[in-house]
Amino acid sequence: DSGMILSLTDNSDRLIADDTYLLIGINVLVSLIGFSRMNSVAGGKMFFFSPSEVSAGRNYQGMLLSHFAHADGSHLLFNMMTLYFFGPVVEFGLGALSMLLIYVSAGIFSTLFVYYLHRTDPSYRALGASDSVTGIIFAAIVLLPGMSVYFFFVPVPIPAPLFAVAYIVLSTYLMRR
């Protein structure tokens, strides 16, 4: 038992996580636009965060768009399923504005950290919402430490802290490819 009861409903007795769904929608839209432009050198480049390009005064839009664009459909699906499971916990537990602040702050912190580490590496590029989603995962765990996640391809519940560790390990592995 996590010690926290979550019982917020709207008039139709359903939980609605508007800002979580809005973030998912923005991620899907930006990713779809990015997918359509990935084969174009100039068009696809604007969706990646390249610290060395930013250091040279180029591709500032990549710093923002990279947090919403994804490499492919499976990358997008995994991040958005994770946001779908954890986002409402944070949105209902702390409020929509705090949830958005956590999402944005995690992205900003990650961007600054990645920039510091890779600003002289012209081959490094980052893409995806994993950093922002990680902030949401940990905020949800603080709110509901006993939370579990259910995926249709895994027959048992996955404790949220275990899922968080696996998420970071997988994200780090995929980031290094």
Secondary structure as UniProt FT lines:
FT   TURN            11..12
FT   HELIX           18..37
FT   TURN            38..39
FT   HELIX           41..45
FT   TURN            46..47
FT   HELIX           51..55
FT   TURN            56..57
FT   HELIX           61..65
FT   TURN            66..68
FT   HELIX           73..94
FT   HELIX           96..118
FT   TURN            119..120
FT   TURN            122..123
FT   HELIX           130..143
FT   TURN            145..146
FT   STRAND          148..149
FT   TURN            152..153
FT   STRAND          158..159
FT   HELIX           160..175
//
